[in-house]
């Protein structure tokens, strides 16, 4: 069944979470967030699996969906909704063979060529970015801006997730440009009150009247 993308997609980057990632996830889901990704680039596999299992249980109780970054094996074992892979990870089809027919697979792209290749796979959604300058990656790809979004939107029926440096005041324009969903990391995780910040995003994004 097709994945219906909520307008807000929060990425729980373990490197930016101060305190309990479970408590933060619970606060965000209480605020109305219905799509989260757990990203831990440095932790041991057993620890990532344990946290992913707990997050998946929380998501299930809240009617939310959890994706695990990079690791389809952990996503499957944790009972997560799916996996998100990058350009240097397993391919979409390899990841799908691991998460199984009921799991969703998303993929990151950083330019029109990568996007076109992703559109030809069985990916359930395609992320494009960084839309703006981002500080959540050590070596980010070149900024793509919002100008590409209408062109990409016209090229596929797959949901598009815009990611990279997106702040509250830019979120509406990103949706209006062609994205189905806005992925946010720093502007929510590093906010003084992440729950309140997520609620502000949801309020703004839910009010956007899309033409696509």
C-alpha positions, 0 to 999 in steps of 0.5 A, spaced: 500 500 500 502 506 498 505 510 503 501 517 505 507 522 507 505 526 513 507 534 511 512 533 517 518 528 517 522 529 524 529 526 523 532 524 530 539 524 529 542 521 535 548 526 535 544 532 536 539 529 541 541 531 548 538 526 553 533 521 552 531 520 545 525 516 547 522 521 551 524 526 545 520 522 541 514 521 545 514 529 546 514 529 538 508 524 537 504 527 543 505 534 539 502 530 533 508 528 529 507 522 525 513 520 521 520 520 524 527 517 522 532 514 527 539 516 525 545 513 529 551 513 524 556 511 530 553 507 535 554 499 536 549 495 532 546 492 538 545 499 541 541 502 535 537 495 535 535 496 542 533 504 541 529 502 534 525 497 537 523 502 543 522 507 538 518 502 533 513 500 539 512 508 541 510 509 534 506 503 533 502 506 540 501 513 537 499 511 530 506 514 527 511 511 522 518 510 524 524 509 519 531 507 521 537 510 517 541 506 513 540 499 516 534 495 513 536 489 517 535 493 524 529 496 521 526 489 520 528 486 526 526 492 530 519 492 527 520 499 524 515 501 518 521 502 514 528 504 512 531 510 509 538 509 505 543 514 502 547 514 496 552 510 499 548 505 502 545 498 500 540 500 494 533 501 494 532 494 491 537 490 496 534 494 502 527 492 500 529 485 500 531 485 507 525 489 510 520 485 506 514 486 502 510 490 508 516 495 509 517 502 506 524 504 503 526 511 502 532 514 498 536 520 499 538 524 492 542 530 491 541 532 484 536 531 478 540 525 476 540 521 482 533 523 483 531 520 476 535 514 478 531 513 484 524 515 481 525 508 476 526 504 483 521 501 487 522 507 492 516 509 496 519 516 497 525 520 494 528 525 499 532 531 495 537 536 498 540 539 502 535 544 500 538 550 504 545 550 508 545 545 513 549 543 519 547 536 521 552 533 516 560 534 516 560 534 509 554 536 506 552 536 498 551 542 494 545 546 496 540 545 491 535 550 493 527 550 492 528 551 484 528 544 482 522 542 486 517 543 481 521 540 475 522 534 480 515 534 482 512 533 474 517 528 473 514 522 478 508 520 482 512 518 488 512 523 494 518 528 495 521 529 501 525 536 502 531 536 507 537 540 509 537 546 513 529 547 513 527 552 518 520 554 521 519 560 517 521 556 510 517 550 511 511 553 507 515 555 501 518 548 501 511 545 500 508 550 496 514 549 491 513 541 490 515 537 496 510 533 499 513 533 506 519 537 510 524 533 513 527 537 519 533 536 524 536 541 527 530 546 528 526 542 532 532 537 535 536 544 538 530 548 539 529 550 547 522 546 547 522 541 541 515 539 542 513 546 541 517 547 535 514 541 532 507 543 534 509 550 530 511 546 524 505 542 524 500 548 524 504 552 519 504 546 514 497 543 515 495 550 513 498 550 506 494 549 500 497 545 495 497 546 488 500 539 486 
